[in-house]
């Protein structure tokens, strides 16, 4: 038999062997052998921004996401936070987070992942004040008001962990934490600083007080060095299917700012591709560029929405002062997660997408003496012929979070100095071809998730 013929038979054999294709990993059979083992710590699932359901605790009326129809046609004004004028603090009033957003308009967000945990992983969902079943694996969902700062959410996470410890009768119990997107930021903050407020100035002192309560931290699509998405939300509003959350509503929600790019990340470049020296966290940048609530058209709209006249103007000025305060606070929050954490810093498992072009930088174009931030190449009015704007503005990612941000790296260039590369020590990383909102429903992710959760700890 000739070499060519042998190769032909080999190819045919491989083809026949691979003709049956599995669309999903058979998770049930894959993890059936683990079902008998109940020696598994409780699991806490934390959704990302907009992944928690919000309601009025007095009336029970849901304000987010409400119904499928609301997702299509709502003005989303109910999400706007009131502001305490004396202390420039947000007032959530009677609004509370009470559950996770599983699906809407036929799209899955967290429902498939929760079903996989139950059906293939052998977990049962347990409420914060329910007695856990010692003969089963237990998991909890931690919804939080994503409009507020992550430090406030970290306090709620601490309270949940302490309740779980009390229910299990073990004050030293450690839990597993599975967090998507911004949920990973608040989980990392809790691990490093517990419930402590972010200091307004001075050096950061990670205590790792929360890390002592966590066995494994699993981050899914977490923007560890930030993402451009919240910047866009403050420049033009947050797109939701056919509608949009107005940018002035987004400006009232400091929690949505806390995944902005780290100050060391070049987030804005000029038409030649050079970094533009504009401080994202300085209110002067927003004011002088007439961005967001400093845009005359937005200012007029904001005044009208808050009574018009002097009352509306007072609210606009209040919102601008509030925005300045929370830009400063957000800078400190973002920086607190990028300082070295020390030998006790948790080394998370990270999961994400890296097959999609993901916006990493905006292009600044001068229009009437002001910087206009362009997010799409086709919107650049006067592009230069020798600049590859797509390569300049985009990086591999999941359409929201770049691969480098997920890994906590300013660059993937291995020749760069180590201090310029890593801000996060990762235990394990897995990447898929999936978009940000669909990461948790990805079958390969769910396979790797169960493997990471159910694998035996090294001795």
C-alpha positions as CSV (number, residue, x, y, z in Angstrom):
1,X,0.0,0.0,0.0
2,X,1.4,3.4,-1.0
3,X,2.0,6.2,1.5
4,X,-0.7,8.2,-0.2
5,X,-3.2,5.3,0.1
6,X,-2.4,4.8,3.8
7,X,-2.9,8.5,4.3
8,X,-6.2,8.3,2.5
9,X,-7.4,5.4,4.7
10,X,-6.3,7.3,7.8
11,X,-8.1,10.4,6.8
12,X,-11.2,8.4,6.0
13,X,-11.0,6.7,9.4
14,X,-10.7,10.1,11.2
15,X,-13.6,11.5,9.2
16,X,-15.9,8.6,10.1
17,X,-14.8,8.7,13.7
18,X,-15.6,12.4,14.0
19,X,-18.9,12.5,12.0
20,X,-21.0,12.6,15.2
21,X,-20.7,16.2,16.5
22,X,-21.8,17.2,20.0
23,X,-23.3,20.7,20.1
24,X,-23.0,20.8,23.9
25,X,-20.7,18.9,26.3
26,X,-22.6,16.1,28.0
27,X,-22.3,17.8,31.4
28,X,-24.6,15.3,33.2
29,X,-22.6,12.2,32.4
30,X,-19.3,14.1,32.7
31,X,-20.0,15.1,36.3
32,X,-22.2,12.2,37.4
33,X,-19.3,10.7,39.4
34,X,-19.1,13.8,41.5
35,X,-22.7,13.8,42.5
36,X,-22.2,11.6,45.6
37,X,-19.7,14.0,47.1
38,X,-21.2,16.7,49.3
39,X,-17.9,17.9,50.7
40,X,-18.1,21.1,48.7
41,X,-18.2,24.6,50.1
42,X,-21.3,26.8,49.5
43,X,-21.2,28.8,46.3
44,X,-22.2,32.5,45.9
45,X,-23.1,33.7,42.4
46,X,-22.8,37.5,41.8
47,X,-24.2,39.0,38.6
48,X,-22.8,41.9,36.7
49,X,-24.2,45.4,36.4
50,X,-27.8,45.4,35.3
51,X,-27.9,41.7,36.3
52,X,-29.9,42.1,39.5
53,X,-33.6,42.7,39.6
54,X,-34.6,45.9,41.5
55,X,-38.0,46.6,43.2
56,X,-39.7,48.9,45.5
57,X,-39.8,47.1,48.8
58,X,-43.0,48.9,49.9
59,X,-45.1,48.1,46.9
60,X,-43.3,45.1,45.4
61,X,-43.3,46.9,42.0
62,X,-40.3,46.0,40.0
63,X,-38.3,48.9,38.4
64,X,-35.7,46.8,36.6
65,X,-36.0,45.0,34.3
66,X,-39.8,44.8,34.7
67,X,-41.4,43.2,31.6
68,X,-40.2,42.4,28.1
69,X,-42.3,45.3,26.9
70,X,-40.6,47.6,29.3
71,X,-37.2,46.5,28.0
72,X,-38.3,47.6,24.6
73,X,-40.1,50.9,25.2
74,X,-39.2,52.2,28.7
75,X,-37.5,55.5,29.3
76,X,-35.7,54.0,32.3
77,X,-36.2,57.2,34.4
78,X,-37.1,55.0,37.4
79,X,-33.4,54.0,37.6
80,X,-32.4,57.5,38.4
81,X,-31.1,58.0,41.9
82,X,-32.0,61.0,44.1
83,X,-29.1,63.0,45.4
84,X,-28.7,64.3,49.0
85,X,-27.7,67.9,48.4
86,X,-26.0,68.3,51.7
87,X,-23.6,65.4,51.4
88,X,-23.7,64.7,47.6
89,X,-24.7,61.1,48.4
90,X,-27.0,58.9,46.3
91,X,-30.4,58.0,47.9
92,X,-31.7,54.7,46.9
93,X,-34.9,55.1,49.1
94,X,-37.0,52.0,49.2
95,X,-35.5,50.4,46.1
96,X,-33.8,47.0,46.8
97,X,-32.1,44.3,44.8
98,X,-34.0,41.0,45.3
99,X,-33.1,38.5,42.6
100,X,-30.9,37.7,39.5
101,X,-32.0,38.6,36.0
102,X,-32.2,35.2,34.4
103,X,-33.6,36.0,30.9
104,X,-35.5,38.5,28.9
105,X,-37.0,38.9,25.4
106,X,-36.0,35.3,24.7
107,X,-32.3,35.9,25.6
108,X,-30.5,34.1,28.4
109,X,-28.4,36.0,30.9
110,X,-27.9,33.8,33.9
111,X,-30.7,31.2,33.7
112,X,-28.7,28.5,31.8
113,X,-25.8,28.8,34.1
114,X,-28.0,28.4,37.2
115,X,-29.7,25.3,35.7
116,X,-26.3,23.8,34.9
117,X,-25.2,24.2,38.5
118,X,-28.3,22.5,39.7
119,X,-28.7,19.7,37.1
120,X,-25.1,18.8,36.3
121,X,-23.3,20.2,39.4
122,X,-25.7,18.8,42.0
123,X,-26.2,22.2,43.6
124,X,-29.5,23.4,45.1
125,X,-30.3,27.1,45.4
126,X,-30.6,28.3,49.0
127,X,-32.0,31.6,50.4
128,X,-29.9,33.7,52.7
129,X,-32.2,32.9,55.6
130,X,-32.9,29.3,54.8
131,X,-31.3,26.4,56.5
132,X,-28.9,24.7,54.1
133,X,-29.1,21.0,53.4
134,X,-25.9,19.3,54.6
135,X,-26.5,16.4,52.3
136,X,-26.4,18.6,49.2
137,X,-24.3,21.2,47.6
138,X,-25.7,24.7,48.3
139,X,-25.5,27.8,46.2
140,X,-26.7,31.4,46.9
141,X,-27.4,34.3,44.6
142,X,-26.2,37.7,45.7
143,X,-28.2,40.5,44.0
144,X,-27.1,44.0,44.7
145,X,-28.1,47.5,43.7
146,X,-25.7,48.0,40.8
147,X,-26.4,51.8,40.7
148,X,-24.5,52.2,44.0
149,X,-20.8,52.0,44.6
150,X,-19.2,48.5,44.7
151,X,-17.9,49.2,48.3
152,X,-21.6,49.3,49.4
153,X,-22.1,46.0,47.6
154,X,-19.0,44.5,49.3
155,X,-20.7,45.2,52.6
156,X,-23.8,43.2,51.5
157,X,-21.5,40.4,50.4
158,X,-19.9,40.3,53.8
159,X,-23.2,40.1,55.5
160,X,-24.3,37.2,53.3
161,X,-21.1,35.3,54.0
162,X,-21.6,35.8,57.7
163,X,-25.2,34.6,57.6
164,X,-24.0,31.5,55.7
165,X,-21.4,30.8,58.3
166,X,-24.0,31.1,61.0
167,X,-26.3,28.7,59.2
168,X,-23.6,26.2,58.7
169,X,-22.4,26.6,62.3
170,X,-18.9,27.3,61.2
171,X,-17.4,30.8,61.8
172,X,-14.4,30.0,59.8
173,X,-16.2,28.5,56.8
174,X,-14.9,29.5,53.4
175,X,-17.1,29.9,50.3
176,X,-16.6,29.8,46.6
177,X,-17.5,32.9,44.7
178,X,-18.5,33.0,41.0
179,X,-18.8,36.6,39.7
180,X,-19.6,38.0,36.3
181,X,-18.3,41.3,35.0
182,X,-18.7,44.1,37.6
183,X,-19.6,41.4,40.2
184,X,-15.9,40.4,40.0
185,X,-14.8,43.9,40.8
186,X,-16.8,44.0,44.0
187,X,-15.7,40.5,45.0
188,X,-12.1,41.4,44.5
189,X,-12.5,44.6,46.6
190,X,-14.1,42.5,49.4
191,X,-11.3,40.0,49.2
192,X,-8.6,42.7,49.6
193,X,-10.3,45.2,51.9
194,X,-13.3,43.6,53.4
195,X,-15.9,46.3,54.2
196,X,-13.5,49.2,54.6
197,X,-14.2,52.4,52.8
198,X,-11.8,53.3,50.0
199,X,-9.4,55.9,51.4
200,X,-9.8,59.4,49.8
201,X,-6.0,59.8,49.6
202,X,-2.7,58.2,50.7
203,X,-1.4,54.6,50.0
204,X,-3.6,51.6,49.9
205,X,-3.2,48.9,52.5
206,X,-4.7,45.6,51.3
207,X,-5.6,43.6,54.5
208,X,-6.9,40.4,52.7
209,X,-9.5,40.2,55.4
210,X,-12.2,39.1,52.9
211,X,-9.8,36.6,51.2
212,X,-9.9,34.5,54.4
213,X,-13.5,33.8,53.7
214,X,-13.1,32.7,50.1
215,X,-11.7,29.3,48.9
216,X,-12.0,30.0,45.1
217,X,-12.8,33.1,43.2
218,X,-14.0,32.6,39.7
219,X,-14.2,35.7,37.5
220,X,-16.2,35.7,34.2
221,X,-15.7,38.6,31.9
222,X,-14.5,40.9,34.7
223,X,-12.8,44.2,33.5
224,X,-9.9,44.1,35.9
225,X,-8.3,47.1,34.3
226,X,-11.6,48.6,33.2
227,X,-13.6,49.0,30.0
228,X,-14.7,51.8,27.7
229,X,-18.4,50.8,28.1
230,X,-19.2,53.0,31.2
231,X,-17.4,56.0,29.4
232,X,-19.7,55.6,26.5
233,X,-22.7,55.3,28.8
234,X,-21.8,58.7,30.3
235,X,-21.2,60.2,26.8
236,X,-24.3,59.0,25.0
237,X,-26.4,56.8,27.3
238,X,-26.6,53.1,27.9
239,X,-28.2,51.1,25.0
240,X,-30.8,48.6,26.0
241,X,-32.2,46.7,23.0
242,X,-34.3,49.2,21.2
243,X,-34.2,51.9,23.9
244,X,-31.6,53.8,25.8
245,X,-31.0,54.8,29.5
246,X,-30.3,58.6,29.3
247,X,-26.8,59.6,30.1
248,X,-28.1,62.0,32.8
249,X,-29.7,59.0,34.5
250,X,-26.4,57.1,34.2
251,X,-24.6,60.1,35.8
252,X,-26.7,59.7,38.9
253,X,-25.5,56.1,39.4
254,X,-21.9,56.0,40.6
255,X,-21.8,52.2,40.6
256,X,-21.9,52.2,36.8
257,X,-18.7,54.3,36.7
258,X,-16.6,51.8,38.6
259,X,-15.4,49.7,35.7
260,X,-14.0,52.7,33.8
261,X,-10.4,52.3,32.5
262,X,-7.6,52.4,35.0
263,X,-5.9,55.8,35.0
264,X,-2.7,54.3,33.6
265,X,-4.5,52.9,30.5
266,X,-4.4,55.1,27.4
267,X,-8.1,55.5,26.7
268,X,-8.1,58.4,24.2
269,X,-5.9,58.9,21.1
270,X,-5.7,61.6,18.4
271,X,-6.0,61.2,14.7
272,X,-2.3,60.3,14.5
273,X,-2.7,57.6,17.1
274,X,-0.9,59.5,19.9
275,X,-2.2,59.4,23.4
276,X,-4.3,62.4,24.3
277,X,-3.4,63.7,27.8
278,X,-6.9,64.2,29.1
279,X,-7.6,62.9,32.6
280,X,-10.7,60.8,32.5
281,X,-11.2,61.3,36.3
282,X,-10.9,65.1,36.3
283,X,-14.2,66.9,36.0
284,X,-12.4,69.7,34.0
285,X,-12.0,67.2,31.2
286,X,-15.7,66.7,31.0
287,X,-16.5,70.4,31.4
288,X,-14.1,71.8,28.9
289,X,-14.9,69.1,26.3
290,X,-18.6,69.7,26.9
291,X,-19.2,66.0,27.4
292,X,-22.1,64.3,29.2
293,X,-24.0,66.6,31.5
294,X,-21.9,69.5,30.3
295,X,-23.3,69.1,26.8
296,X,-25.7,72.1,26.3
297,X,-28.4,69.9,24.8
298,X,-28.2,67.4,27.7
299,X,-28.2,70.3,30.2
300,X,-31.4,71.6,28.7
301,X,-33.0,68.2,28.8
302,X,-31.9,67.7,32.5
303,X,-33.3,71.1,33.5
304,X,-36.6,70.3,31.9
305,X,-36.9,66.9,33.5
306,X,-36.4,68.4,37.0
307,X,-39.0,71.1,37.1
308,X,-37.5,73.6,34.7
309,X,-36.5,77.1,35.6
310,X,-34.4,77.7,38.8
311,X,-35.3,74.3,40.3
312,X,-34.0,72.5,37.2
313,X,-30.9,74.6,37.0
314,X,-30.1,73.8,40.7
315,X,-30.5,70.1,40.0
316,X,-28.1,70.4,37.0
317,X,-25.4,72.1,39.2
318,X,-26.0,69.5,41.9
319,X,-25.5,66.7,39.4
320,X,-22.3,68.2,38.1
321,X,-20.8,68.6,41.6
322,X,-21.9,65.0,42.4
323,X,-20.3,63.8,39.2
324,X,-17.0,65.4,40.1
325,X,-17.1,63.8,43.5
326,X,-17.7,60.3,42.2
327,X,-15.1,60.6,39.5
328,X,-12.5,61.2,42.3
329,X,-13.9,58.3,44.3
330,X,-14.0,56.0,41.3
331,X,-10.3,56.7,40.5
332,X,-9.4,55.6,44.0
333,X,-11.5,52.5,43.8
334,X,-10.0,51.5,40.4
335,X,-6.5,52.2,41.7
336,X,-7.1,50.1,44.9
337,X,-7.5,47.0,42.9
338,X,-4.3,47.5,40.8
339,X,-1.8,47.9,43.6
340,X,0.2,44.8,44.6
341,X,-1.9,42.7,47.0
342,X,0.9,40.7,48.7
343,X,1.4,37.0,49.1
344,X,-2.1,36.4,50.5
345,X,-3.8,38.0,47.5
346,X,-6.4,35.6,46.0
347,X,-5.3,34.2,42.7
348,X,-8.6,34.0,40.7
349,X,-9.7,31.6,37.9
350,X,-10.6,33.9,35.0
351,X,-12.9,33.0,32.1
352,X,-13.6,35.3,29.1
353,X,-14.0,35.8,25.4
354,X,-11.2,36.9,23.0
355,X,-12.5,36.3,19.5
356,X,-14.4,39.7,19.0
357,X,-13.0,43.1,18.2
358,X,-13.5,45.1,21.4
359,X,-13.3,48.8,21.8
360,X,-10.2,49.7,23.9
361,X,-9.7,53.4,23.0
362,X,-11.6,56.3,21.6
363,X,-10.4,58.7,19.0
364,X,-10.5,62.4,19.8
365,X,-11.4,64.7,16.9
366,X,-11.4,68.5,17.2
367,X,-14.8,70.1,16.4
368,X,-15.4,73.8,17.0
369,X,-12.5,73.8,19.5
370,X,-13.7,70.9,21.5
371,X,-12.7,67.2,21.6
372,X,-15.3,64.9,20.2
373,X,-14.8,61.3,21.2
374,X,-15.4,58.9,18.4
375,X,-16.2,55.2,19.1
376,X,-16.7,54.1,15.6
377,X,-14.2,54.4,12.7
378,X,-16.9,55.4,10.3
379,X,-17.8,58.4,12.4
380,X,-14.3,60.0,12.2
381,X,-14.9,63.0,9.9
382,X,-11.3,63.5,8.8
383,X,-9.4,60.2,9.1
384,X,-5.8,60.1,7.9
385,X,-5.1,57.6,5.1
386,X,-2.0,56.1,6.8
387,X,-3.6,55.3,10.2
388,X,-5.2,51.9,10.8
389,X,-7.9,53.1,13.2
390,X,-9.4,49.7,13.7
391,X,-6.1,48.3,15.0
392,X,-5.6,51.5,17.0
393,X,-9.0,51.4,18.7
394,X,-9.8,47.7,19.1
395,X,-8.3,44.7,20.8
396,X,-9.3,41.1,21.1
397,X,-12.1,40.6,23.7
398,X,-15.8,39.8,24.2
399,X,-17.2,43.1,22.7
400,X,-17.1,44.8,26.2
401,X,-14.0,43.6,28.0
402,X,-10.6,43.2,26.3
403,X,-8.5,40.2,26.9
404,X,-5.7,42.4,28.4
405,X,-8.2,43.9,30.9
406,X,-9.6,40.5,32.0
407,X,-6.0,39.4,32.7
408,X,-5.2,42.6,34.5
409,X,-2.5,43.5,32.1
410,X,-1.7,46.8,30.4
411,X,-0.2,45.0,27.5
412,X,0.3,41.4,26.3
413,X,3.8,42.3,25.1
414,X,6.1,39.8,27.0
415,X,9.1,42.1,26.4
416,X,7.6,44.9,28.5
417,X,8.8,45.3,32.1
418,X,6.9,43.2,34.5
419,X,5.6,46.2,36.4
420,X,4.1,47.4,33.2
421,X,2.3,44.1,32.5
422,X,0.6,42.6,35.4
423,X,-1.7,43.9,38.1
424,X,-3.4,40.6,38.8
425,X,-1.9,37.2,39.6
426,X,-4.2,34.6,37.9
427,X,-4.4,31.0,38.9
428,X,-5.9,29.8,35.7
429,X,-7.4,31.3,32.5
430,X,-9.8,30.0,29.9
431,X,-11.0,31.8,26.8
432,X,-13.9,31.2,24.4
433,X,-15.4,32.6,21.3
434,X,-18.3,34.3,23.0
435,X,-19.8,37.8,23.6
436,X,-19.9,39.4,27.0
437,X,-23.6,38.9,27.8
438,X,-23.6,35.3,26.6
439,X,-20.4,34.1,28.4
440,X,-22.3,32.5,31.3
441,X,-24.5,30.5,28.9
442,X,-21.6,29.2,26.8
443,X,-21.5,25.3,27.1
444,X,-17.7,25.2,27.2
445,X,-17.6,27.8,29.9
446,X,-20.1,25.7,32.0
447,X,-17.9,22.6,31.5
448,X,-14.8,24.5,32.7
449,X,-16.8,26.1,35.5
450,X,-17.9,22.8,37.0
451,X,-14.4,21.4,36.6
452,X,-12.9,24.3,38.5
453,X,-15.5,24.2,41.2
454,X,-15.6,20.4,41.7
455,X,-11.9,19.6,41.4
456,X,-10.1,18.5,44.5
457,X,-8.0,21.0,46.5
458,X,-4.3,20.2,46.4
459,X,-2.9,18.9,49.6
